[in-house]
Amino acid sequence: MNRILREPLLHFVLLGAAIFAADSLVSQRSGDEPANVVISAGQITSIELGFTRTWHRPPTSDELEGLIRDRVREEVYYREAMALGLDKDDTIIRRRLQQKLEFLTDDVVAEAEPTDAELSAYLTAHPDLFRRQRQLTFSHVYLNPDKHGEHLARDTGALLARLNQAGGTADASALGDPFLLGYTFVAVPGTEVAAQFGEQFAAQVGQLSPGQWHGPVESGYGVHLVLVSARTEGRVPRLDEVRDAVAREWDNVRRLAANNTLYQDMLKRYAVTIEAPRVAANTAAAIGQK
């Protein structure tokens, strides 16, 4: 049996049978009367514009004829595929049709331009979406625990006294131990400080008074002596500073709401039954159906 299944002749016969069956279905559907395929003047203009946008020049006569032939071929294949039901149970096609319906809603929503009053109200209602983070400008001197061993506390204290004596003129890169991430950070958001040094380090540095060396401040790398030069506290910006960002978020929320409203309206025309007993109750309750 395995040898027979591997025979090329069998594969050829099966392929021929499949083609014959598909041709029979098409023939039964179409009958003797050919369907009409009309490529309108408006469609030809659209084809020309699409070519021009892509290639930055209008198509030649031969190119336009080729594009029209391609359009006819596409239409014929589309109609025959639909007649054969090839669109059924195709996840990609189903999702694309869903997207096209959602795009229709998006077009309607996009026509409305928000006023400054609407954007101000949205900014007030959702301040955390647009809040400016605290920013820190600081220098640090690193001490490697493995290198200093049991003398780490002594060396840290001696170096801290030396740094405070030098004040802001101390060269952090020339003191302490080598550190790959650098020694001076300018206007760095608190989240970035936390990402590089750890949450505990960022929280402690954020509380240090500027203009003086402090320490030891621990991180995942070891011990640091830190001089904060400037600290800009987080705040909710004015609308004129973030108007574009607020407008994008406002538009996105309205678009999602409009799509959900459309879906809920369409859903009312269907009775949804979920047969899998383990998931039916929760899923049906979530979509408001039985």
C-alpha atoms as an extended CHARMM CRD file, in Angstrom:
* protein
*
       290  EXT
         1         1  MET       CA              0.0000000000        0.0000000000        0.0000000000  PROA      1               0.0000000000
         2         2  ASN       CA              2.8020000000        2.4640000000        0.8680000000  PROA      2               0.0000000000
         3         3  ARG       CA              4.4430000000        1.7800000000       -2.4930000000  PROA      3               0.0000000000
         4         4  ILE       CA              1.1890000000        2.4340000000       -4.3310000000  PROA      4               0.0000000000
         5         5  LEU       CA              0.6290000000        5.7230000000       -2.4760000000  PROA      5               0.0000000000
         6         6  ARG       CA              4.0910000000        6.8800000000       -3.5680000000  PROA      6               0.0000000000
         7         7  GLU       CA              3.4060000000        6.2140000000       -7.2700000000  PROA      7               0.0000000000
         8         8  PRO       CA              3.5660000000        9.4620000000       -9.3910000000  PROA      8               0.0000000000
         9         9  LEU       CA              0.7690000000        8.1170000000      -11.6150000000  PROA      9               0.0000000000
        10        10  LEU       CA             -1.6190000000        8.0190000000       -8.6570000000  PROA      10              0.0000000000
        11        11  HSD       CA             -0.7660000000       11.6290000000       -7.7710000000  PROA      11              0.0000000000
        12        12  PHE       CA             -1.4180000000       12.6560000000      -11.3950000000  PROA      12              0.0000000000
        13        13  VAL       CA             -4.8060000000       10.9320000000      -11.4100000000  PROA      13              0.0000000000
        14        14  LEU       CA             -5.8820000000       12.5390000000       -8.1370000000  PROA      14              0.0000000000
        15        15  LEU       CA             -4.8070000000       16.0020000000       -9.3160000000  PROA      15              0.0000000000
        16        16  GLY       CA             -6.6930000000       15.5560000000      -12.5800000000  PROA      16              0.0000000000
        17        17  ALA       CA             -9.8070000000       14.4810000000      -10.7000000000  PROA      17              0.0000000000
        18        18  ALA       CA             -9.6270000000       17.5770000000       -8.4880000000  PROA      18              0.0000000000
        19        19  ILE       CA             -9.2840000000       19.8870000000      -11.4990000000  PROA      19              0.0000000000
        20        20  PHE       CA            -12.1730000000       18.1190000000      -13.2530000000  PROA      20              0.0000000000
        21        21  ALA       CA            -14.3920000000       18.4710000000      -10.1740000000  PROA      21              0.0000000000
        22        22  ALA       CA            -13.6260000000       22.1910000000       -9.8600000000  PROA      22              0.0000000000
        23        23  ASP       CA            -14.2790000000       22.7340000000      -13.5650000000  PROA      23              0.0000000000
        24        24  SER       CA            -17.5920000000       20.9020000000      -13.2740000000  PROA      24              0.0000000000
        25        25  LEU       CA            -18.6890000000       23.0850000000      -10.3970000000  PROA      25              0.0000000000
        26        26  VAL       CA            -17.8270000000       26.2400000000      -12.3160000000  PROA      26              0.0000000000
        27        27  SER       CA            -19.5980000000       24.9880000000      -15.4250000000  PROA      27              0.0000000000
        28        28  GLN       CA            -22.7270000000       24.0810000000      -13.4700000000  PROA      28              0.0000000000
        29        29  ARG       CA            -22.7930000000       27.5090000000      -11.8880000000  PROA      29              0.0000000000
        30        30  SER       CA            -22.1680000000       29.5730000000      -14.9790000000  PROA      30              0.0000000000
        31        31  GLY       CA            -24.2300000000       27.6720000000      -17.5220000000  PROA      31              0.0000000000
        32        32  ASP       CA            -24.1010000000       28.8130000000      -21.1150000000  PROA      32              0.0000000000
        33        33  GLU       CA            -24.5350000000       32.5230000000      -20.4290000000  PROA      33              0.0000000000
        34        34  PRO       CA            -21.2710000000       34.4120000000      -19.6670000000  PROA      34              0.0000000000
        35        35  ALA       CA            -21.2990000000       36.8810000000      -16.8030000000  PROA      35              0.0000000000
        36        36  ASN       CA            -20.5330000000       40.5120000000      -17.4790000000  PROA      36              0.0000000000
        37        37  VAL       CA            -17.2310000000       42.0480000000      -16.3630000000  PROA      37              0.0000000000
        38        38  VAL       CA            -17.2760000000       45.8170000000      -16.7640000000  PROA      38              0.0000000000
        39        39  ILE       CA            -14.1700000000       47.9420000000      -16.1810000000  PROA      39              0.0000000000
        40        40  SER       CA            -15.6200000000       51.4270000000      -15.8770000000  PROA      40              0.0000000000
        41        41  ALA       CA            -13.9650000000       54.7030000000      -16.7910000000  PROA      41              0.0000000000
        42        42  GLY       CA            -13.7820000000       55.5310000000      -13.0940000000  PROA      42              0.0000000000
        43        43  GLN       CA            -11.9300000000       52.2820000000      -12.3720000000  PROA      43              0.0000000000
        44        44  ILE       CA             -9.4690000000       52.9800000000      -15.1800000000  PROA      44              0.0000000000
        45        45  THR       CA             -8.8210000000       56.4400000000      -13.7530000000  PROA      45              0.0000000000
        46        46  SER       CA             -8.2090000000       54.8530000000      -10.3430000000  PROA      46              0.0000000000
        47        47  ILE       CA             -5.7690000000       52.3660000000      -11.9160000000  PROA      47              0.0000000000
        48        48  GLU       CA             -3.8980000000       55.2240000000      -13.6060000000  PROA      48              0.0000000000
        49        49  LEU       CA             -3.7220000000       57.2340000000      -10.3810000000  PROA      49              0.0000000000
        50        50  GLY       CA             -2.4360000000       54.2410000000       -8.4330000000  PROA      50              0.0000000000
        51        51  PHE       CA              0.3230000000       53.6570000000      -10.9910000000  PROA      51              0.0000000000
        52        52  THR       CA              1.2320000000       57.3530000000      -10.9840000000  PROA      52              0.0000000000
        53        53  ARG       CA              1.4820000000       57.5150000000       -7.1830000000  PROA      53              0.0000000000
        54        54  THR       CA              3.7680000000       54.4820000000       -7.1530000000  PROA      54              0.0000000000
        55        55  TRP       CA              6.0550000000       55.3260000000      -10.0720000000  PROA      55              0.0000000000
        56        56  HSD       CA              5.7360000000       59.1390000000      -10.1040000000  PROA      56              0.0000000000
        57        57  ARG       CA              4.6670000000       59.1340000000      -13.7670000000  PROA      57              0.0000000000
        58        58  PRO       CA              1.5560000000       58.1470000000      -15.7120000000  PROA      58              0.0000000000
        59        59  PRO       CA              1.5010000000       54.6940000000      -17.3470000000  PROA      59              0.0000000000
        60        60  THR       CA              2.2000000000       54.2700000000      -21.0330000000  PROA      60              0.0000000000
        61        61  SER       CA             -0.5510000000       52.8930000000      -23.2900000000  PROA      61              0.0000000000
        62        62  ASP       CA              0.9490000000       49.3970000000      -23.1560000000  PROA      62              0.0000000000
        63        63  GLU       CA              1.3300000000       49.5540000000      -19.3780000000  PROA      63              0.0000000000
        64        64  LEU       CA             -2.2610000000       50.7250000000      -18.9630000000  PROA      64              0.0000000000
        65        65  GLU       CA             -3.5420000000       47.9170000000      -21.1920000000  PROA      65              0.0000000000
        66        66  GLY       CA             -1.5760000000       45.4310000000      -19.0900000000  PROA      66              0.0000000000
        67        67  LEU       CA             -2.9960000000       46.8640000000      -15.8790000000  PROA      67              0.0000000000
        68        68  ILE       CA             -6.5340000000       46.6070000000      -17.2400000000  PROA      68              0.0000000000
        69        69  ARG       CA             -5.9430000000       42.9890000000      -18.2950000000  PROA      69              0.0000000000
        70        70  ASP       CA             -4.6880000000       42.2670000000      -14.7680000000  PROA      70              0.0000000000
        71        71  ARG       CA             -7.8310000000       43.8590000000      -13.3350000000  PROA      71              0.0000000000
        72        72  VAL       CA            -10.0630000000       41.6870000000      -15.5470000000  PROA      72              0.0000000000
        73        73  ARG       CA             -8.0730000000       38.5970000000      -14.5350000000  PROA      73              0.0000000000
        74        74  GLU       CA             -8.4080000000       39.5330000000      -10.8750000000  PROA      74              0.0000000000
        75        75  GLU       CA            -12.1820000000       40.0050000000      -11.2390000000  PROA      75              0.0000000000
        76        76  VAL       CA            -12.6560000000       36.6640000000      -13.0090000000  PROA      76              0.0000000000
        77        77  TYR       CA            -10.6120000000       34.7820000000      -10.4250000000  PROA      77              0.0000000000
        78        78  TYR       CA            -12.4760000000       36.5590000000       -7.6150000000  PROA      78              0.0000000000
        79        79  ARG       CA            -15.9090000000       35.6370000000       -8.9690000000  PROA      79              0.0000000000
        80        80  GLU       CA            -14.9930000000       32.0380000000       -9.6440000000  PROA      80              0.0000000000
        81        81  ALA       CA            -13.4050000000       31.6530000000       -6.1950000000  PROA      81              0.0000000000
        82        82  MET       CA            -16.5430000000       33.0810000000       -4.5620000000  PROA      82              0.0000000000
        83        83  ALA       CA            -18.7190000000       30.7440000000       -6.6490000000  PROA      83              0.0000000000
        84        84  LEU       CA            -16.6790000000       27.7870000000       -5.4150000000  PROA      84              0.0000000000
        85        85  GLY       CA            -17.0090000000       28.9940000000       -1.8280000000  PROA      85              0.0000000000
        86        86  LEU       CA            -13.2640000000       29.3900000000       -1.4050000000  PROA      86              0.0000000000
        87        87  ASP       CA            -13.8980000000       32.3530000000        0.8920000000  PROA      87              0.0000000000
        88        88  LYS       CA            -15.6300000000       30.1520000000        3.4630000000  PROA      88              0.0000000000
        89        89  ASP       CA            -13.7860000000       29.3690000000        6.6990000000  PROA      89              0.0000000000
        90        90  ASP       CA            -10.7010000000       31.3040000000        5.5750000000  PROA      90              0.0000000000
        91        91  THR       CA             -9.3450000000       33.1290000000        8.6230000000  PROA      91              0.0000000000
        92        92  ILE       CA             -7.4040000000       35.7110000000        6.6150000000  PROA      92              0.0000000000
        93        93  ILE       CA            -10.4330000000       36.6460000000        4.4930000000  PROA      93              0.0000000000
        94        94  ARG       CA            -12.7220000000       36.7920000000        7.5180000000  PROA      94              0.0000000000
        95        95  ARG       CA            -10.3530000000       39.1120000000        9.3730000000  PROA      95              0.0000000000
        96        96  ARG       CA             -9.8820000000       41.3090000000        6.3150000000  PROA      96              0.0000000000
        97        97  LEU       CA            -13.6590000000       41.7330000000        5.9480000000  PROA      97              0.0000000000
        98        98  GLN       CA            -13.8730000000       42.5960000000        9.6320000000  PROA      98              0.0000000000
        99        99  GLN       CA            -11.1780000000       45.2260000000        9.1270000000  PROA      99              0.0000000000
       100       100  LYS       CA            -13.0190000000       46.7320000000        6.1530000000  PROA      100             0.0000000000
       101       101  LEU       CA            -16.1750000000       47.1380000000        8.2190000000  PROA      101             0.0000000000
       102       102  GLU       CA            -14.1450000000       48.7620000000       10.9860000000  PROA      102             0.0000000000
       103       103  PHE       CA            -12.4850000000       51.0650000000        8.4390000000  PROA      103             0.0000000000
       104       104  LEU       CA            -15.9260000000       52.3090000000        7.4120000000  PROA      104             0.0000000000
       105       105  THR       CA            -16.5230000000       53.3870000000       11.0110000000  PROA      105             0.0000000000
       106       106  ASP       CA            -13.0530000000       54.9110000000       11.2140000000  PROA      106             0.0000000000
       107       107  ASP       CA            -13.7640000000       57.0890000000        8.1850000000  PROA      107             0.0000000000
       108       108  VAL       CA            -16.8920000000       58.5000000000        9.8130000000  PROA      108             0.0000000000
       109       109  VAL       CA            -15.1210000000       59.1910000000       13.1080000000  PROA      109             0.0000000000
       110       110  ALA       CA            -12.1300000000       60.7810000000       11.3540000000  PROA      110             0.0000000000
       111       111  GLU       CA            -14.3590000000       63.4990000000        9.9230000000  PROA      111             0.0000000000
       112       112  ALA       CA            -14.8030000000       65.0520000000       13.3830000000  PROA      112             0.0000000000
       113       113  GLU       CA            -12.0110000000       67.3730000000       14.5490000000  PROA      113             0.0000000000
       114       114  PRO       CA            -11.7150000000       67.8060000000       18.3220000000  PROA      114             0.0000000000
       115       115  THR       CA            -11.9870000000       71.2530000000       19.8390000000  PROA      115             0.0000000000
       116       116  ASP       CA             -9.4630000000       72.5360000000       22.3630000000  PROA      116             0.0000000000
       117       117  ALA       CA            -12.1730000000       72.3070000000       25.0180000000  PROA      117             0.0000000000
       118       118  GLU       CA            -12.6560000000       68.5780000000       24.2840000000  PROA      118             0.0000000000
       119       119  LEU       CA             -8.9100000000       67.9310000000       24.3290000000  PROA      119             0.0000000000
       120       120  SER       CA             -8.4580000000       69.8880000000       27.5620000000  PROA      120             0.0000000000
       121       121  ALA       CA            -11.2200000000       67.8490000000       29.1690000000  PROA      121             0.0000000000
       122       122  TYR       CA             -9.5810000000       64.6170000000       27.9900000000  PROA      122             0.0000000000
       123       123  LEU       CA             -6.1870000000       65.7250000000       29.3090000000  PROA      123             0.0000000000
       124       124  THR       CA             -7.7520000000       66.5760000000       32.6680000000  PROA      124             0.0000000000
       125       125  ALA       CA             -9.5340000000       63.2280000000       32.8380000000  PROA      125             0.0000000000
       126       126  HSD       CA             -6.4270000000       61.1750000000       31.9060000000  PROA      126             0.0000000000
       127       127  PRO       CA             -3.4050000000       63.0530000000       33.2900000000  PROA      127             0.0000000000
       128       128  ASP       CA             -1.2570000000       59.9500000000       33.8060000000  PROA      128             0.0000000000
       129       129  LEU       CA             -1.2630000000       59.2010000000       30.0660000000  PROA      129             0.0000000000
       130       130  PHE       CA              0.6250000000       62.4310000000       29.3700000000  PROA      130             0.0000000000
       131       131  ARG       CA              2.4870000000       63.1290000000       32.5970000000  PROA      131             0.0000000000
       132       132  ARG       CA              6.0910000000       64.2120000000       32.1610000000  PROA      132             0.0000000000
       133       133  GLN       CA              8.4570000000       62.0810000000       34.1780000000  PROA      133             0.0000000000
       134       134  ARG       CA             10.8850000000       63.3160000000       36.7700000000  PROA      134             0.0000000000
       135       135  GLN       CA             14.2770000000       63.9560000000       35.1550000000  PROA      135             0.0000000000
       136       136  LEU       CA             17.6090000000       63.6770000000       36.9110000000  PROA      136             0.0000000000
       137       137  THR       CA             21.0250000000       65.1050000000       36.1050000000  PROA      137             0.0000000000
       138       138  PHE       CA             23.7100000000       63.4650000000       38.2200000000  PROA      138             0.0000000000
       139       139  SER       CA             27.2820000000       62.2140000000       38.4150000000  PROA      139             0.0000000000
       140       140  HSD       CA             28.4500000000       59.1500000000       40.3040000000  PROA      140             0.0000000000
       141       141  VAL       CA             31.6020000000       57.3920000000       41.4170000000  PROA      141             0.0000000000
       142       142  TYR       CA             31.4910000000       53.6070000000       41.4370000000  PROA      142             0.0000000000
       143       143  LEU       CA             33.0990000000       51.2530000000       43.9500000000  PROA      143             0.0000000000
       144       144  ASN       CA             33.2950000000       47.5710000000       43.0520000000  PROA      144             0.0000000000
       145       145  PRO       CA             32.5610000000       45.4080000000       46.1460000000  PROA      145             0.0000000000
       146       146  ASP       CA             34.6590000000       42.5440000000       44.7600000000  PROA      146             0.0000000000
       147       147  LYS       CA             37.6780000000       44.7910000000       44.4740000000  PROA      147             0.0000000000
       148       148  HSD       CA             37.4220000000       46.4540000000       47.8990000000  PROA      148             0.0000000000
       149       149  GLY       CA             36.2330000000       43.4390000000       49.8700000000  PROA      149             0.0000000000
       150       150  GLU       CA             36.1000000000       43.9900000000       53.6310000000  PROA      150             0.0000000000
       151       151  HSD       CA             37.4840000000       47.5210000000       53.2040000000  PROA      151             0.0000000000
       152       152  LEU       CA             34.4970000000       48.6860000000       51.1430000000  PROA      152             0.0000000000
       153       153  ALA       CA             32.8820000000       50.7460000000       53.9290000000  PROA      153             0.0000000000
       154       154  ARG       CA             36.2110000000       52.3690000000       54.8690000000  PROA      154             0.0000000000
       155       155  ASP       CA             37.0910000000       53.1990000000       51.2470000000  PROA      155             0.0000000000
       156       156  THR       CA             33.5940000000       54.5490000000       50.5970000000  PROA      156             0.0000000000
       157       157  GLY       CA             33.7490000000       56.8980000000       53.5850000000  PROA      157             0.0000000000
       158       158  ALA       CA             37.2140000000       58.1840000000       52.6880000000  PROA      158             0.0000000000
       159       159  LEU       CA             36.2340000000       58.7880000000       49.0610000000  PROA      159             0.0000000000
       160       160  LEU       CA             32.9970000000       60.5310000000       50.0660000000  PROA      160             0.0000000000
       161       161  ALA       CA             34.9370000000       62.9710000000       52.2650000000  PROA      161             0.0000000000
       162       162  ARG       CA             37.3390000000       63.6490000000       49.4050000000  PROA      162             0.0000000000
       163       163  LEU       CA             34.4960000000       64.2650000000       46.9640000000  PROA      163             0.0000000000
       164       164  ASN       CA             32.6690000000       66.6610000000       49.2740000000  PROA      164             0.0000000000
       165       165  GLN       CA             35.8760000000       68.5960000000       49.7370000000  PROA      165             0.0000000000
       166       166  ALA       CA             36.2240000000       68.9450000000       45.9570000000  PROA      166             0.0000000000
       167       167  GLY       CA             32.4870000000       69.6220000000       45.4910000000  PROA      167             0.0000000000
       168       168  GLY       CA             31.1750000000       69.9550000000       41.9620000000  PROA      168             0.0000000000
       169       169  THR       CA             34.6790000000       70.1940000000       40.4990000000  PROA      169             0.0000000000
       170       170  ALA       CA             35.4840000000       66.5440000000       41.2590000000  PROA      170             0.0000000000
       171       171  ASP       CA             36.1950000000       64.3900000000       38.2030000000  PROA      171             0.0000000000
       172       172  ALA       CA             33.9470000000       61.3660000000       38.7220000000  PROA      172             0.0000000000
       173       173  SER       CA             35.5560000000       59.4300000000       35.8660000000  PROA      173             0.0000000000
       174       174  ALA       CA             39.0070000000       59.6770000000       37.4460000000  PROA      174             0.0000000000
       175       175  LEU       CA             37.9520000000       58.4270000000       40.8740000000  PROA      175             0.0000000000
       176       176  GLY       CA             36.6280000000       55.0850000000       42.0400000000  PROA      176             0.0000000000
       177       177  ASP       CA             36.5060000000       52.0150000000       39.8370000000  PROA      177             0.0000000000
       178       178  PRO       CA             35.7570000000       51.6760000000       36.0870000000  PROA      178             0.0000000000
       179       179  PHE       CA             32.0750000000       51.6650000000       35.1490000000  PROA      179             0.0000000000
       180       180  LEU       CA             30.9090000000       50.7990000000       31.6300000000  PROA      180             0.0000000000
       181       181  LEU       CA             27.6680000000       52.8140000000       31.6300000000  PROA      181             0.0000000000
       182       182  GLY       CA             29.4000000000       56.1370000000       32.1570000000  PROA      182             0.0000000000
       183       183  TYR       CA             29.7160000000       58.5830000000       35.0390000000  PROA      183             0.0000000000
       184       184  THR       CA             27.4920000000       61.5580000000       34.1380000000  PROA      184             0.0000000000
       185       185  PHE       CA             23.8060000000       61.4550000000       33.1710000000  PROA      185             0.0000000000
       186       186  VAL       CA             21.9730000000       64.5480000000       31.9370000000  PROA      186             0.0000000000
       187       187  ALA       CA             18.1660000000       65.0220000000       32.1590000000  PROA      187             0.0000000000
       188       188  VAL       CA             17.5220000000       61.2820000000       32.3180000000  PROA      188             0.0000000000
       189       189  PRO       CA             13.9110000000       60.1760000000       33.0440000000  PROA      189             0.0000000000
       190       190  GLY       CA             13.4580000000       58.3080000000       36.2910000000  PROA      190             0.0000000000
       191       191  THR       CA             12.2970000000       55.1640000000       34.4880000000  PROA      191             0.0000000000
       192       192  GLU       CA             15.5220000000       55.0710000000       32.4800000000  PROA      192             0.0000000000
       193       193  VAL       CA             17.6080000000       55.4740000000       35.6480000000  PROA      193             0.0000000000
       194       194  ALA       CA             15.6500000000       52.5680000000       37.1410000000  PROA      194             0.0000000000
       195       195  ALA       CA             16.1870000000       50.4740000000       34.0050000000  PROA      195             0.0000000000
       196       196  GLN       CA             19.9640000000       50.9710000000       34.1490000000  PROA      196             0.0000000000
       197       197  PHE       CA             20.6310000000       50.9450000000       37.8830000000  PROA      197             0.0000000000
       198       198  GLY       CA             17.5400000000       49.4020000000       39.4760000000  PROA      198             0.0000000000
       199       199  GLU       CA             14.3950000000       50.6880000000       41.1780000000  PROA      199             0.0000000000
       200       200  GLN       CA             16.0350000000       51.0820000000       44.5960000000  PROA      200             0.0000000000
       201       201  PHE       CA             18.8680000000       53.2010000000       43.1820000000  PROA      201             0.0000000000
       202       202  ALA       CA             16.4750000000       55.4280000000       41.1950000000  PROA      202             0.0000000000
       203       203  ALA       CA             14.1990000000       55.9680000000       44.1920000000  PROA      203             0.0000000000
       204       204  GLN       CA             17.0690000000       56.9020000000       46.4970000000  PROA      204             0.0000000000
       205       205  VAL       CA             18.7510000000       59.2200000000       43.9810000000  PROA      205             0.0000000000
       206       206  GLY       CA             15.4160000000       60.9110000000       43.3660000000  PROA      206             0.0000000000
       207       207  GLN       CA             15.3340000000       61.9730000000       47.0220000000  PROA      207             0.0000000000
       208       208  LEU       CA             18.8960000000       63.3310000000       47.2720000000  PROA      208             0.0000000000
       209       209  SER       CA             19.3690000000       67.0560000000       47.7440000000  PROA      209             0.0000000000
       210       210  PRO       CA             21.2190000000       68.6370000000       44.7860000000  PROA      210             0.0000000000
       211       211  GLY       CA             24.7010000000       70.1390000000       45.0420000000  PROA      211             0.0000000000
       212       212  GLN       CA             26.2830000000       67.6710000000       47.4560000000  PROA      212             0.0000000000
       213       213  TRP       CA             27.8400000000       64.2100000000       47.2080000000  PROA      213             0.0000000000
       214       214  HSD       CA             25.8300000000       61.4700000000       48.9180000000  PROA      214             0.0000000000
       215       215  GLY       CA             26.3510000000       57.8120000000       49.5560000000  PROA      215             0.0000000000
       216       216  PRO       CA             26.6900000000       55.0210000000       49.6360000000  PROA      216             0.0000000000
       217       217  VAL       CA             23.8110000000       54.3870000000       47.1890000000  PROA      217             0.0000000000
       218       218  GLU       CA             23.5260000000       50.7330000000       46.2450000000  PROA      218             0.0000000000
       219       219  SER       CA             22.6270000000       49.2960000000       42.8540000000  PROA      219             0.0000000000
       220       220  GLY       CA             22.8350000000       45.8780000000       41.2810000000  PROA      220             0.0000000000
       221       221  TYR       CA             26.4240000000       46.6740000000       40.3180000000  PROA      221             0.0000000000
       222       222  GLY       CA             27.6900000000       47.6620000000       43.7440000000  PROA      222             0.0000000000
       223       223  VAL       CA             28.1030000000       50.9620000000       45.6220000000  PROA      223             0.0000000000
       224       224  HSD       CA             27.9290000000       54.5000000000       44.2500000000  PROA      224             0.0000000000
       225       225  LEU       CA             28.6170000000       57.9790000000       45.5190000000  PROA      225             0.0000000000
       226       226  VAL       CA             26.2170000000       60.3720000000       43.8100000000  PROA      226             0.0000000000
       227       227  LEU       CA             26.0680000000       64.1140000000       43.1280000000  PROA      227             0.0000000000
       228       228  VAL       CA             22.6830000000       65.3500000000       41.8700000000  PROA      228             0.0000000000
       229       229  SER       CA             23.1360000000       68.5410000000       39.8450000000  PROA      229             0.0000000000
       230       230  ALA       CA             19.5190000000       69.1190000000       38.8620000000  PROA      230             0.0000000000
       231       231  ARG       CA             16.1430000000       67.4970000000       39.3340000000  PROA      231             0.0000000000
       232       232  THR       CA             12.9930000000       68.3480000000       37.3560000000  PROA      232             0.0000000000
       233       233  GLU       CA              9.8970000000       67.0190000000       39.0280000000  PROA      233             0.0000000000
       234       234  GLY       CA              7.2450000000       65.2030000000       37.0380000000  PROA      234             0.0000000000
       235       235  ARG       CA              4.1760000000       67.1950000000       36.0210000000  PROA      235             0.0000000000
       236       236  VAL       CA              1.1250000000       67.1560000000       33.8190000000  PROA      236             0.0000000000
       237       237  PRO       CA              1.9950000000       69.2880000000       30.7670000000  PROA      237             0.0000000000
       238       238  ARG       CA             -0.1170000000       72.0630000000       29.3200000000  PROA      238             0.0000000000
       239       239  LEU       CA             -2.3270000000       71.2260000000       26.3430000000  PROA      239             0.0000000000
       240       240  ASP       CA             -0.1770000000       73.2640000000       23.9460000000  PROA      240             0.0000000000
       241       241  GLU       CA              2.8230000000       71.0790000000       24.8750000000  PROA      241             0.0000000000
       242       242  VAL       CA              1.1280000000       67.7660000000       24.0800000000  PROA      242             0.0000000000
       243       243  ARG       CA             -1.7940000000       68.7050000000       21.8360000000  PROA      243             0.0000000000
       244       244  ASP       CA             -0.9000000000       66.2240000000       19.0660000000  PROA      244             0.0000000000
       245       245  ALA       CA             -0.5080000000       63.3480000000       21.5170000000  PROA      245             0.0000000000
       246       246  VAL       CA             -3.8060000000       64.1500000000       23.2290000000  PROA      246             0.0000000000
       247       247  ALA       CA             -5.5570000000       64.4420000000       19.8520000000  PROA      247             0.0000000000
       248       248  ARG       CA             -4.2500000000       61.0080000000       18.7680000000  PROA      248             0.0000000000
       249       249  GLU       CA             -5.4000000000       59.3860000000       21.9960000000  PROA      249             0.0000000000
       250       250  TRP       CA             -8.7870000000       61.1580000000       21.8760000000  PROA      250             0.0000000000
       251       251  ASP       CA             -9.2920000000       60.0200000000       18.2740000000  PROA      251             0.0000000000
       252       252  ASN       CA             -8.2900000000       56.4410000000       19.0920000000  PROA      252             0.0000000000
       253       253  VAL       CA            -10.7440000000       56.2280000000       22.0020000000  PROA      253             0.0000000000
       254       254  ARG       CA            -13.5880000000       57.5540000000       19.8360000000  PROA      254             0.0000000000
       255       255  ARG       CA            -12.7000000000       55.1330000000       17.0500000000  PROA      255             0.0000000000
       256       256  LEU       CA            -12.7270000000       52.1310000000       19.3910000000  PROA      256             0.0000000000
       257       257  ALA       CA            -16.0300000000       53.2660000000       20.9110000000  PROA      257             0.0000000000
       258       258  ALA       CA            -17.6150000000       53.7010000000       17.4760000000  PROA      258             0.0000000000
       259       259  ASN       CA            -16.4500000000       50.2610000000       16.3580000000  PROA      259             0.0000000000
       260       260  ASN       CA            -17.8150000000       48.6910000000       19.5220000000  PROA      260             0.0000000000
       261       261  THR       CA            -21.1600000000       50.4580000000       19.0330000000  PROA      261             0.0000000000
       262       262  LEU       CA            -21.3280000000       49.1410000000       15.4680000000  PROA      262             0.0000000000
       263       263  TYR       CA            -20.5450000000       45.6270000000       16.6680000000  PROA      263             0.0000000000
       264       264  GLN       CA            -23.1610000000       45.7400000000       19.4180000000  PROA      264             0.0000000000
       265       265  ASP       CA            -25.8000000000       46.9360000000       16.9340000000  PROA      265             0.0000000000
       266       266  MET       CA            -24.9400000000       44.1250000000       14.5060000000  PROA      266             0.0000000000
       267       267  LEU       CA            -24.8120000000       41.5470000000       17.3070000000  PROA      267             0.0000000000
       268       268  LYS       CA            -28.4740000000       42.2320000000       18.1540000000  PROA      268             0.0000000000
       269       269  ARG       CA            -29.4430000000       40.6380000000       14.8480000000  PROA      269             0.0000000000
       270       270  TYR       CA            -27.8730000000       37.2980000000       15.7990000000  PROA      270             0.0000000000
       271       271  ALA       CA            -28.6280000000       34.5650000000       18.2940000000  PROA      271             0.0000000000
       272       272  VAL       CA            -25.2700000000       33.2430000000       19.4640000000  PROA      272             0.0000000000
       273       273  THR       CA            -25.0470000000       29.7180000000       20.8530000000  PROA      273             0.0000000000
       274       274  ILE       CA            -21.7700000000       28.3530000000       22.2240000000  PROA      274             0.0000000000
       275       275  GLU       CA            -21.8560000000       24.5980000000       22.4830000000  PROA      275             0.0000000000
       276       276  ALA       CA            -18.6070000000       23.8330000000       24.3340000000  PROA      276             0.0000000000
       277       277  PRO       CA            -19.8760000000       23.3480000000       27.9360000000  PROA      277             0.0000000000
       278       278  ARG       CA            -16.6870000000       24.3520000000       29.7160000000  PROA      278             0.0000000000
       279       279  VAL       CA            -16.4260000000       27.7640000000       28.0790000000  PROA      279             0.0000000000
       280       280  ALA       CA            -20.0140000000       28.4440000000       27.0610000000  PROA      280             0.0000000000
       281       281  ALA       CA            -21.2100000000       30.1040000000       30.2540000000  PROA      281             0.0000000000
       282       282  ASN       CA            -18.3760000000       32.5900000000       30.6170000000  PROA      282             0.0000000000
       283       283  THR       CA            -18.1420000000       33.4500000000       26.9220000000  PROA      283             0.0000000000
       284       284  ALA       CA            -21.8790000000       33.8250000000       26.4380000000  PROA      284             0.0000000000
       285       285  ALA       CA            -22.1000000000       36.0670000000       29.4770000000  PROA      285             0.0000000000
       286       286  ALA       CA            -19.2470000000       38.1980000000       28.1320000000  PROA      286             0.0000000000
       287       287  ILE       CA            -21.0010000000       38.8810000000       24.8200000000  PROA      287             0.0000000000
       288       288  GLY       CA            -24.4580000000       39.1720000000       26.3420000000  PROA      288             0.0000000000
       289       289  GLN       CA            -25.9830000000       36.2000000000       24.5320000000  PROA      289             0.0000000000
       290       290  LYS       CA            -27.3180000000       32.7900000000       25.4850000000  PROA      290             0.0000000000
